[in-house]
């Protein structure tokens, strides 16, 4: 399991590396993906290369020649699907909670109204 910034960097590399070839990526292209400290992008790219999510041909002064490997692309796709599923589940829970609250309050108001009518009978 990758941490949030590493996942964001891997997803950014996978998005920038369309196709199977190597792509030259500037560090400034990756900085807006997540809040990174100085030199952290290089360390994360090296770690991703070690885990065989990407292939790193060279890294020089903030310029990287990388290729997203199938493992990295599939990991990114799985992470996006899981995030989408979590979002969908949250929406469903919110909907059913709101519907239950509305139904409960409506039935309570109806019950109070009926009890009030019985008082005058």
Secondary structure as UniProt FT lines:
FT   HELIX           4..16
FT   STRAND          23..26
FT   HELIX           27..30
FT   HELIX           31..33
FT   TURN            38..39
FT   HELIX           40..50
FT   TURN            51..52
FT   STRAND          54..60
FT   TURN            61..62
FT   STRAND          63..68
FT   HELIX           70..119
//
